[in-house]
Amino acid sequence: VDGTIIMENGLLKATIDQTGHLMSLLLLQTNRETISEGCLGNQFALFDDVPLYWDAWDVMDYHLQT
C-alpha cells in the first residue's frame, strides 16, 4: 500500500522503499540484519580518480584527504 517492496529468496529478505532505497537486508538463517539502523544499503561513495601512474582503477591514497 505504501510502495514498499519486499523480496525474499530463502536466504535473504530485502526491503526496498518507494524511492528505491534498500532499507533492510536480512539474513534469514540467522535473522541477522546487515544494514545498520538509520543507514541505507545502496549508498555510494564517489572519489575523484586522477591516476598518477596508470590509466584506470589506480585510486591513490590522497583520495582520503578530499
mmCIF file of the N, C-alpha and C atoms, coordinates in Angstrom:
data_MODEL
# 
_entry.id   MODEL 
# 
loop_
_atom_site.group_PDB 
_atom_site.id 
_atom_site.type_symbol 
_atom_site.label_atom_id 
_atom_site.label_alt_id 
_atom_site.label_comp_id 
_atom_site.label_asym_id 
_atom_site.label_entity_id 
_atom_site.label_seq_id 
_atom_site.pdbx_PDB_ins_code 
_atom_site.Cartn_x 
_atom_site.Cartn_y 
_atom_site.Cartn_z 
_atom_site.occupancy 
_atom_site.B_iso_or_equiv 
_atom_site.pdbx_formal_charge 
_atom_site.auth_seq_id 
_atom_site.auth_comp_id 
_atom_site.auth_asym_id 
_atom_site.auth_atom_id 
_atom_site.pdbx_PDB_model_num 
ATOM 1   N N  . VAL A 1 1  ? 0.824  -1.193  0.000   1.00 0.00 ? 1  VAL A N  1 
ATOM 2   C CA . VAL A 1 1  ? 0.000  0.000   0.000   1.00 0.00 ? 1  VAL A CA 1 
ATOM 3   C C  . VAL A 1 1  ? 0.865  1.253   0.000   1.00 0.00 ? 1  VAL A C  1 
ATOM 4   N N  . ASP A 1 2  ? 1.995  1.239   0.768   1.00 0.00 ? 2  ASP A N  1 
ATOM 5   C CA . ASP A 1 2  ? 2.853  2.421   0.849   1.00 0.00 ? 2  ASP A CA 1 
ATOM 6   C C  . ASP A 1 2  ? 3.963  2.412   -0.195  1.00 0.00 ? 2  ASP A C  1 
ATOM 7   N N  . GLY A 1 3  ? 3.994  1.417   -1.072  1.00 0.00 ? 3  GLY A N  1 
ATOM 8   C CA . GLY A 1 3  ? 5.008  1.350   -2.117  1.00 0.00 ? 3  GLY A CA 1 
ATOM 9   C C  . GLY A 1 3  ? 6.240  0.561   -1.746  1.00 0.00 ? 3  GLY A C  1 
ATOM 10  N N  . THR A 1 4  ? 6.292  0.012   -0.535  1.00 0.00 ? 4  THR A N  1 
ATOM 11  C CA . THR A 1 4  ? 7.431  -0.791  -0.099  1.00 0.00 ? 4  THR A CA 1 
ATOM 12  C C  . THR A 1 4  ? 7.425  -2.126  -0.833  1.00 0.00 ? 4  THR A C  1 
ATOM 13  N N  . ILE A 1 5  ? 8.608  -2.541  -1.275  1.00 0.00 ? 5  ILE A N  1 
ATOM 14  C CA . ILE A 1 5  ? 8.765  -3.821  -1.967  1.00 0.00 ? 5  ILE A CA 1 
ATOM 15  C C  . ILE A 1 5  ? 9.583  -4.749  -1.079  1.00 0.00 ? 5  ILE A C  1 
ATOM 16  N N  . ILE A 1 6  ? 9.109  -5.970  -0.905  1.00 0.00 ? 6  ILE A N  1 
ATOM 17  C CA . ILE A 1 6  ? 9.846  -6.980  -0.134  1.00 0.00 ? 6  ILE A CA 1 
ATOM 18  C C  . ILE A 1 6  ? 10.125 -8.146  -1.060  1.00 0.00 ? 6  ILE A C  1 
ATOM 19  N N  . MET A 1 7  ? 11.415 -8.498  -1.146  1.00 0.00 ? 7  MET A N  1 
ATOM 20  C CA . MET A 1 7  ? 11.845 -9.635  -1.968  1.00 0.00 ? 7  MET A CA 1 
ATOM 21  C C  . MET A 1 7  ? 12.562 -10.631 -1.071  1.00 0.00 ? 7  MET A C  1 
ATOM 22  N N  . GLU A 1 8  ? 12.269 -11.906 -1.298  1.00 0.00 ? 8  GLU A N  1 
ATOM 23  C CA . GLU A 1 8  ? 12.858 -12.957 -0.467  1.00 0.00 ? 8  GLU A CA 1 
ATOM 24  C C  . GLU A 1 8  ? 13.194 -14.146 -1.353  1.00 0.00 ? 8  GLU A C  1 
ATOM 25  N N  . ASN A 1 9  ? 14.370 -14.773 -1.085  1.00 0.00 ? 9  ASN A N  1 
ATOM 26  C CA . ASN A 1 9  ? 14.761 -15.921 -1.894  1.00 0.00 ? 9  ASN A CA 1 
ATOM 27  C C  . ASN A 1 9  ? 15.122 -17.154 -1.071  1.00 0.00 ? 9  ASN A C  1 
ATOM 28  N N  . GLY A 1 10 ? 14.771 -17.169 0.184   1.00 0.00 ? 10 GLY A N  1 
ATOM 29  C CA . GLY A 1 10 ? 15.101 -18.298 1.039   1.00 0.00 ? 10 GLY A CA 1 
ATOM 30  C C  . GLY A 1 10 ? 16.385 -18.093 1.826   1.00 0.00 ? 10 GLY A C  1 
ATOM 31  N N  . LEU A 1 11 ? 17.261 -17.228 1.336   1.00 0.00 ? 11 LEU A N  1 
ATOM 32  C CA . LEU A 1 11 ? 18.496 -16.885 2.037   1.00 0.00 ? 11 LEU A CA 1 
ATOM 33  C C  . LEU A 1 11 ? 18.461 -15.463 2.580   1.00 0.00 ? 11 LEU A C  1 
ATOM 34  N N  . LEU A 1 12 ? 17.927 -14.557 1.759   1.00 0.00 ? 12 LEU A N  1 
ATOM 35  C CA . LEU A 1 12 ? 17.893 -13.140 2.096   1.00 0.00 ? 12 LEU A CA 1 
ATOM 36  C C  . LEU A 1 12 ? 16.479 -12.589 1.962   1.00 0.00 ? 12 LEU A C  1 
ATOM 37  N N  . LYS A 1 13 ? 16.205 -11.554 2.736   1.00 0.00 ? 13 LYS A N  1 
ATOM 38  C CA . LYS A 1 13 ? 14.958 -10.812 2.603   1.00 0.00 ? 13 LYS A CA 1 
ATOM 39  C C  . LYS A 1 13 ? 15.338 -9.341  2.483   1.00 0.00 ? 13 LYS A C  1 
ATOM 40  N N  . ALA A 1 14 ? 15.026 -8.733  1.339   1.00 0.00 ? 14 ALA A N  1 
ATOM 41  C CA . ALA A 1 14 ? 15.364 -7.339  1.081   1.00 0.00 ? 14 ALA A CA 1 
ATOM 42  C C  . ALA A 1 14 ? 14.097 -6.504  1.122   1.00 0.00 ? 14 ALA A C  1 
ATOM 43  N N  . THR A 1 15 ? 14.197 -5.345  1.759   1.00 0.00 ? 15 THR A N  1 
ATOM 44  C CA . THR A 1 15 ? 13.089 -4.409  1.812   1.00 0.00 ? 15 THR A CA 1 
ATOM 45  C C  . THR A 1 15 ? 13.535 -3.110  1.149   1.00 0.00 ? 15 THR A C  1 
ATOM 46  N N  . ILE A 1 16 ? 12.791 -2.695  0.120   1.00 0.00 ? 16 ILE A N  1 
ATOM 47  C CA . ILE A 1 16 ? 13.111 -1.504  -0.657  1.00 0.00 ? 16 ILE A CA 1 
ATOM 48  C C  . ILE A 1 16 ? 11.939 -0.541  -0.538  1.00 0.00 ? 16 ILE A C  1 
ATOM 49  N N  . ASP A 1 17 ? 12.239 0.735   -0.221  1.00 0.00 ? 17 ASP A N  1 
ATOM 50  C CA . ASP A 1 17 ? 11.149 1.697   -0.084  1.00 0.00 ? 17 ASP A CA 1 
ATOM 51  C C  . ASP A 1 17 ? 10.707 2.235   -1.441  1.00 0.00 ? 17 ASP A C  1 
ATOM 52  N N  . GLN A 1 18 ? 9.699  3.084   -1.436  1.00 0.00 ? 18 GLN A N  1 
ATOM 53  C CA . GLN A 1 18 ? 9.094  3.580   -2.668  1.00 0.00 ? 18 GLN A CA 1 
ATOM 54  C C  . GLN A 1 18 ? 10.040 4.439   -3.503  1.00 0.00 ? 18 GLN A C  1 
ATOM 55  N N  . THR A 1 19 ? 11.140 4.914   -2.925  1.00 0.00 ? 19 THR A N  1 
ATOM 56  C CA . THR A 1 19 ? 12.109 5.711   -3.681  1.00 0.00 ? 19 THR A CA 1 
ATOM 57  C C  . THR A 1 19 ? 13.290 4.882   -4.169  1.00 0.00 ? 19 THR A C  1 
ATOM 58  N N  . GLY A 1 20 ? 13.297 3.580   -3.864  1.00 0.00 ? 20 GLY A N  1 
ATOM 59  C CA . GLY A 1 20 ? 14.367 2.698   -4.316  1.00 0.00 ? 20 GLY A CA 1 
ATOM 60  C C  . GLY A 1 20 ? 15.489 2.489   -3.327  1.00 0.00 ? 20 GLY A C  1 
ATOM 61  N N  . HIS A 1 21 ? 15.345 3.015   -2.122  1.00 0.00 ? 21 HIS A N  1 
ATOM 62  C CA . HIS A 1 21 ? 16.376 2.829   -1.097  1.00 0.00 ? 21 HIS A CA 1 
ATOM 63  C C  . HIS A 1 21 ? 16.270 1.429   -0.487  1.00 0.00 ? 21 HIS A C  1 
ATOM 64  N N  . LEU A 1 22 ? 17.412 0.761   -0.366  1.00 0.00 ? 22 LEU A N  1 
ATOM 65  C CA . LEU A 1 22 ? 17.465 -0.539  0.301   1.00 0.00 ? 22 LEU A CA 1 
ATOM 66  C C  . LEU A 1 22 ? 17.458 -0.295  1.799   1.00 0.00 ? 22 LEU A C  1 
ATOM 67  N N  . MET A 1 23 ? 16.328 -0.529  2.419   1.00 0.00 ? 23 MET A N  1 
ATOM 68  C CA . MET A 1 23 ? 16.137 -0.225  3.840   1.00 0.00 ? 23 MET A CA 1 
ATOM 69  C C  . MET A 1 23 ? 16.588 -1.361  4.752   1.00 0.00 ? 23 MET A C  1 
ATOM 70  N N  . SER A 1 24 ? 16.471 -2.597  4.255   1.00 0.00 ? 24 SER A N  1 
ATOM 71  C CA . SER A 1 24 ? 16.777 -3.748  5.089   1.00 0.00 ? 24 SER A CA 1 
ATOM 72  C C  . SER A 1 24 ? 17.281 -4.882  4.211   1.00 0.00 ? 24 SER A C  1 
ATOM 73  N N  . LEU A 1 25 ? 18.284 -5.593  4.712   1.00 0.00 ? 25 LEU A N  1 
ATOM 74  C CA . LEU A 1 25 ? 18.760 -6.817  4.083   1.00 0.00 ? 25 LEU A CA 1 
ATOM 75  C C  . LEU A 1 25 ? 18.996 -7.816  5.204   1.00 0.00 ? 25 LEU A C  1 
ATOM 76  N N  . LEU A 1 26 ? 18.067 -8.742  5.329   1.00 0.00 ? 26 LEU A N  1 
ATOM 77  C CA . LEU A 1 26 ? 18.049 -9.672  6.449   1.00 0.00 ? 26 LEU A CA 1 
ATOM 78  C C  . LEU A 1 26 ? 18.556 -11.038 6.006   1.00 0.00 ? 26 LEU A C  1 
ATOM 79  N N  . LEU A 1 27 ? 19.505 -11.595 6.769   1.00 0.00 ? 27 LEU A N  1 
ATOM 80  C CA . LEU A 1 27 ? 19.963 -12.971 6.557   1.00 0.00 ? 27 LEU A CA 1 
ATOM 81  C C  . LEU A 1 27 ? 18.966 -13.872 7.276   1.00 0.00 ? 27 LEU A C  1 
ATOM 82  N N  . LEU A 1 28 ? 18.202 -14.633 6.527   1.00 0.00 ? 28 LEU A N  1 
ATOM 83  C CA . LEU A 1 28 ? 17.085 -15.382 7.109   1.00 0.00 ? 28 LEU A CA 1 
ATOM 84  C C  . LEU A 1 28 ? 17.530 -16.491 8.059   1.00 0.00 ? 28 LEU A C  1 
ATOM 85  N N  . GLN A 1 29 ? 18.605 -17.198 7.743   1.00 0.00 ? 29 GLN A N  1 
ATOM 86  C CA . GLN A 1 29 ? 19.026 -18.330 8.574   1.00 0.00 ? 29 GLN A CA 1 
ATOM 87  C C  . GLN A 1 29 ? 19.349 -17.901 10.002  1.00 0.00 ? 29 GLN A C  1 
ATOM 88  N N  . THR A 1 30 ? 19.976 -16.715 10.134  1.00 0.00 ? 30 THR A N  1 
ATOM 89  C CA . THR A 1 30 ? 20.374 -16.234 11.459  1.00 0.00 ? 30 THR A CA 1 
ATOM 90  C C  . THR A 1 30 ? 19.504 -15.087 11.955  1.00 0.00 ? 30 THR A C  1 
ATOM 91  N N  . ASN A 1 31 ? 18.552 -14.641 11.115  1.00 0.00 ? 31 ASN A N  1 
ATOM 92  C CA . ASN A 1 31 ? 17.712 -13.489 11.423  1.00 0.00 ? 31 ASN A CA 1 
ATOM 93  C C  . ASN A 1 31 ? 18.560 -12.255 11.734  1.00 0.00 ? 31 ASN A C  1 
ATOM 94  N N  . ARG A 1 32 ? 19.678 -12.115 11.006  1.00 0.00 ? 32 ARG A N  1 
ATOM 95  C CA . ARG A 1 32 ? 20.623 -11.010 11.232  1.00 0.00 ? 32 ARG A CA 1 
ATOM 96  C C  . ARG A 1 32 ? 20.401 -9.903  10.207  1.00 0.00 ? 32 ARG A C  1 
ATOM 97  N N  . GLU A 1 33 ? 20.209 -8.695  10.690  1.00 0.00 ? 33 GLU A N  1 
ATOM 98  C CA . GLU A 1 33 ? 20.078 -7.521  9.833   1.00 0.00 ? 33 GLU A CA 1 
ATOM 99  C C  . GLU A 1 33 ? 21.476 -7.043  9.450   1.00 0.00 ? 33 GLU A C  1 
ATOM 100 N N  . THR A 1 34 ? 21.709 -6.829  8.162   1.00 0.00 ? 34 THR A N  1 
ATOM 101 C CA . THR A 1 34 ? 23.040 -6.444  7.702   1.00 0.00 ? 34 THR A CA 1 
ATOM 102 C C  . THR A 1 34 ? 23.198 -4.946  7.502   1.00 0.00 ? 34 THR A C  1 
ATOM 103 N N  . ILE A 1 35 ? 22.117 -4.187  7.585   1.00 0.00 ? 35 ILE A N  1 
ATOM 104 C CA . ILE A 1 35 ? 22.180 -2.741  7.405   1.00 0.00 ? 35 ILE A CA 1 
ATOM 105 C C  . ILE A 1 35 ? 21.907 -2.071  8.747   1.00 0.00 ? 35 ILE A C  1 
ATOM 106 N N  . SER A 1 36 ? 22.822 -1.226  9.174   1.00 0.00 ? 36 SER A N  1 
ATOM 107 C CA . SER A 1 36 ? 22.672 -0.545  10.459  1.00 0.00 ? 36 SER A CA 1 
ATOM 108 C C  . SER A 1 36 ? 21.455 0.361   10.468  1.00 0.00 ? 36 SER A C  1 
ATOM 109 N N  . GLU A 1 37 ? 20.867 0.509   11.627  1.00 0.00 ? 37 GLU A N  1 
ATOM 110 C CA . GLU A 1 37 ? 19.688 1.358   11.777  1.00 0.00 ? 37 GLU A CA 1 
ATOM 111 C C  . GLU A 1 37 ? 20.019 2.796   11.367  1.00 0.00 ? 37 GLU A C  1 
ATOM 112 N N  . GLY A 1 38 ? 19.159 3.378   10.583  1.00 0.00 ? 38 GLY A N  1 
ATOM 113 C CA . GLY A 1 38 ? 19.367 4.742   10.111  1.00 0.00 ? 38 GLY A CA 1 
ATOM 114 C C  . GLY A 1 38 ? 20.227 4.847   8.865   1.00 0.00 ? 38 GLY A C  1 
ATOM 115 N N  . CYS A 1 39 ? 20.704 3.713   8.361   1.00 0.00 ? 39 CYS A N  1 
ATOM 116 C CA . CYS A 1 39 ? 21.542 3.690   7.165   1.00 0.00 ? 39 CYS A CA 1 
ATOM 117 C C  . CYS A 1 39 ? 20.781 3.045   6.009   1.00 0.00 ? 39 CYS A C  1 
ATOM 118 N N  . LEU A 1 40 ? 21.339 3.200   4.823   1.00 0.00 ? 40 LEU A N  1 
ATOM 119 C CA . LEU A 1 40 ? 20.783 2.572   3.632   1.00 0.00 ? 40 LEU A CA 1 
ATOM 120 C C  . LEU A 1 40 ? 21.826 1.637   3.042   1.00 0.00 ? 40 LEU A C  1 
ATOM 121 N N  . GLY A 1 41 ? 21.366 0.602   2.373   1.00 0.00 ? 41 GLY A N  1 
ATOM 122 C CA . GLY A 1 41 ? 22.291 -0.378  1.821   1.00 0.00 ? 41 GLY A CA 1 
ATOM 123 C C  . GLY A 1 41 ? 22.813 -0.045  0.446   1.00 0.00 ? 41 GLY A C  1 
ATOM 124 N N  . ASN A 1 42 ? 22.255 0.946   -0.201  1.00 0.00 ? 42 ASN A N  1 
ATOM 125 C CA . ASN A 1 42 ? 22.689 1.241   -1.557  1.00 0.00 ? 42 ASN A CA 1 
ATOM 126 C C  . ASN A 1 42 ? 23.131 2.690   -1.700  1.00 0.00 ? 42 ASN A C  1 
ATOM 127 N N  . GLN A 1 43 ? 23.948 3.144   -0.770  1.00 0.00 ? 43 GLN A N  1 
ATOM 128 C CA . GLN A 1 43 ? 24.547 4.464   -0.862  1.00 0.00 ? 43 GLN A CA 1 
ATOM 129 C C  . GLN A 1 43 ? 25.948 4.300   -1.429  1.00 0.00 ? 43 GLN A C  1 
ATOM 130 N N  . PHE A 1 44 ? 26.309 5.184   -2.316  1.00 0.00 ? 44 PHE A N  1 
ATOM 131 C CA . PHE A 1 44 ? 27.601 5.100   -2.963  1.00 0.00 ? 44 PHE A CA 1 
ATOM 132 C C  . PHE A 1 44 ? 28.528 6.207   -2.480  1.00 0.00 ? 44 PHE A C  1 
ATOM 133 N N  . ALA A 1 45 ? 29.801 5.913   -2.403  1.00 0.00 ? 45 ALA A N  1 
ATOM 134 C CA . ALA A 1 45 ? 30.822 6.909   -2.105  1.00 0.00 ? 45 ALA A CA 1 
ATOM 135 C C  . ALA A 1 45 ? 31.654 7.078   -3.368  1.00 0.00 ? 45 ALA A C  1 
ATOM 136 N N  . LEU A 1 46 ? 31.728 8.283   -3.859  1.00 0.00 ? 46 LEU A N  1 
ATOM 137 C CA . LEU A 1 46 ? 32.468 8.561   -5.082  1.00 0.00 ? 46 LEU A CA 1 
ATOM 138 C C  . LEU A 1 46 ? 33.739 9.314   -4.751  1.00 0.00 ? 46 LEU A C  1 
ATOM 139 N N  . PHE A 1 47 ? 34.815 8.955   -5.418  1.00 0.00 ? 47 PHE A N  1 
ATOM 140 C CA . PHE A 1 47 ? 36.089 9.615   -5.232  1.00 0.00 ? 47 PHE A CA 1 
ATOM 141 C C  . PHE A 1 47 ? 36.606 10.083  -6.577  1.00 0.00 ? 47 PHE A C  1 
ATOM 142 N N  . ASP A 1 48 ? 37.220 11.228  -6.588  1.00 0.00 ? 48 ASP A N  1 
ATOM 143 C CA . ASP A 1 48 ? 37.844 11.748  -7.786  1.00 0.00 ? 48 ASP A CA 1 
ATOM 144 C C  . ASP A 1 48 ? 39.087 10.912  -8.067  1.00 0.00 ? 48 ASP A C  1 
ATOM 145 N N  . ASP A 1 49 ? 39.127 10.264  -9.210  1.00 0.00 ? 49 ASP A N  1 
ATOM 146 C CA . ASP A 1 49 ? 40.245 9.383   -9.553  1.00 0.00 ? 49 ASP A CA 1 
ATOM 147 C C  . ASP A 1 49 ? 41.080 10.027  -10.655 1.00 0.00 ? 49 ASP A C  1 
ATOM 148 N N  . VAL A 1 50 ? 42.171 10.653  -10.238 1.00 0.00 ? 50 VAL A N  1 
ATOM 149 C CA . VAL A 1 50 ? 43.118 11.235  -11.183 1.00 0.00 ? 50 VAL A CA 1 
ATOM 150 C C  . VAL A 1 50 ? 44.407 10.429  -11.013 1.00 0.00 ? 50 VAL A C  1 
ATOM 151 N N  . PRO A 1 51 ? 44.583 9.384   -11.803 1.00 0.00 ? 51 PRO A N  1 
ATOM 152 C CA . PRO A 1 51 ? 45.733 8.498   -11.609 1.00 0.00 ? 51 PRO A CA 1 
ATOM 153 C C  . PRO A 1 51 ? 47.059 9.201   -11.872 1.00 0.00 ? 51 PRO A C  1 
ATOM 154 N N  . LEU A 1 52 ? 48.000 8.902   -11.018 1.00 0.00 ? 52 LEU A N  1 
ATOM 155 C CA . LEU A 1 52 ? 49.328 9.496   -11.171 1.00 0.00 ? 52 LEU A CA 1 
ATOM 156 C C  . LEU A 1 52 ? 50.232 8.657   -12.070 1.00 0.00 ? 52 LEU A C  1 
ATOM 157 N N  . TYR A 1 53 ? 50.010 7.336   -12.090 1.00 0.00 ? 53 TYR A N  1 
ATOM 158 C CA . TYR A 1 53 ? 50.934 6.464   -12.792 1.00 0.00 ? 53 TYR A CA 1 
ATOM 159 C C  . TYR A 1 53 ? 50.283 5.623   -13.893 1.00 0.00 ? 53 TYR A C  1 
ATOM 160 N N  . TRP A 1 54 ? 49.121 5.056   -13.630 1.00 0.00 ? 54 TRP A N  1 
ATOM 161 C CA . TRP A 1 54 ? 48.481 4.161   -14.593 1.00 0.00 ? 54 TRP A CA 1 
ATOM 162 C C  . TRP A 1 54 ? 47.120 4.704   -14.989 1.00 0.00 ? 54 TRP A C  1 
ATOM 163 N N  . ASP A 1 55 ? 46.518 4.147   -16.013 1.00 0.00 ? 55 ASP A N  1 
ATOM 164 C CA . ASP A 1 55 ? 45.278 4.684   -16.559 1.00 0.00 ? 55 ASP A CA 1 
ATOM 165 C C  . ASP A 1 55 ? 44.072 4.559   -15.630 1.00 0.00 ? 55 ASP A C  1 
ATOM 166 N N  . ALA A 1 56 ? 43.541 3.384   -15.489 1.00 0.00 ? 56 ALA A N  1 
ATOM 167 C CA . ALA A 1 56 ? 42.274 3.228   -14.773 1.00 0.00 ? 56 ALA A CA 1 
ATOM 168 C C  . ALA A 1 56 ? 42.445 2.396   -13.505 1.00 0.00 ? 56 ALA A C  1 
ATOM 169 N N  . TRP A 1 57 ? 41.542 2.602   -12.574 1.00 0.00 ? 57 TRP A N  1 
ATOM 170 C CA . TRP A 1 57 ? 41.435 1.824   -11.341 1.00 0.00 ? 57 TRP A CA 1 
ATOM 171 C C  . TRP A 1 57 ? 42.661 1.935   -10.451 1.00 0.00 ? 57 TRP A C  1 
ATOM 172 N N  . ASP A 1 58 ? 43.377 3.010   -10.577 1.00 0.00 ? 58 ASP A N  1 
ATOM 173 C CA . ASP A 1 58 ? 44.529 3.242   -9.723  1.00 0.00 ? 58 ASP A CA 1 
ATOM 174 C C  . ASP A 1 58 ? 44.176 4.356   -8.747  1.00 0.00 ? 58 ASP A C  1 
ATOM 175 N N  . VAL A 1 59 ? 43.402 4.035   -7.734  1.00 0.00 ? 59 VAL A N  1 
ATOM 176 C CA . VAL A 1 59 ? 42.966 5.039   -6.769  1.00 0.00 ? 59 VAL A CA 1 
ATOM 177 C C  . VAL A 1 59 ? 44.097 5.245   -5.772  1.00 0.00 ? 59 VAL A C  1 
ATOM 178 N N  . MET A 1 60 ? 44.565 6.454   -5.716  1.00 0.00 ? 60 MET A N  1 
ATOM 179 C CA . MET A 1 60 ? 45.698 6.779   -4.850  1.00 0.00 ? 60 MET A CA 1 
ATOM 180 C C  . MET A 1 60 ? 45.216 7.098   -3.427  1.00 0.00 ? 60 MET A C  1 
ATOM 181 N N  . ASP A 1 61 ? 46.122 7.044   -2.475  1.00 0.00 ? 61 ASP A N  1 
ATOM 182 C CA . ASP A 1 61 ? 45.795 7.312   -1.075  1.00 0.00 ? 61 ASP A CA 1 
ATOM 183 C C  . ASP A 1 61 ? 45.274 8.722   -0.848  1.00 0.00 ? 61 ASP A C  1 
ATOM 184 N N  . TYR A 1 62 ? 45.649 9.668   -1.694  1.00 0.00 ? 62 TYR A N  1 
ATOM 185 C CA . TYR A 1 62 ? 45.242 11.048  -1.479  1.00 0.00 ? 62 TYR A CA 1 
ATOM 186 C C  . TYR A 1 62 ? 43.730 11.244  -1.577  1.00 0.00 ? 62 TYR A C  1 
ATOM 187 N N  . HIS A 1 63 ? 42.995 10.292  -2.132  1.00 0.00 ? 63 HIS A N  1 
ATOM 188 C CA . HIS A 1 63 ? 41.534 10.463  -2.207  1.00 0.00 ? 63 HIS A CA 1 
ATOM 189 C C  . HIS A 1 63 ? 40.903 10.518  -0.834  1.00 0.00 ? 63 HIS A C  1 
ATOM 190 N N  . LEU A 1 64 ? 41.573 9.990   0.183   1.00 0.00 ? 64 LEU A N  1 
ATOM 191 C CA . LEU A 1 64 ? 41.047 10.042  1.547   1.00 0.00 ? 64 LEU A CA 1 
ATOM 192 C C  . LEU A 1 64 ? 41.086 11.449  2.105   1.00 0.00 ? 64 LEU A C  1 
ATOM 193 N N  . GLN A 1 65 ? 41.893 12.320  1.529   1.00 0.00 ? 65 GLN A N  1 
ATOM 194 C CA . GLN A 1 65 ? 42.047 13.707  2.012   1.00 0.00 ? 65 GLN A CA 1 
ATOM 195 C C  . GLN A 1 65 ? 41.058 14.656  1.346   1.00 0.00 ? 65 GLN A C  1 
ATOM 196 N N  . THR A 1 66 ? 40.312 14.177  0.350   1.00 0.00 ? 66 THR A N  1 
ATOM 197 C CA . THR A 1 66 ? 39.384 15.066  -0.365  1.00 0.00 ? 66 THR A CA 1 
ATOM 198 C C  . THR A 1 66 ? 37.954 14.839  0.051   1.00 0.00 ? 66 THR A C  1 
# 
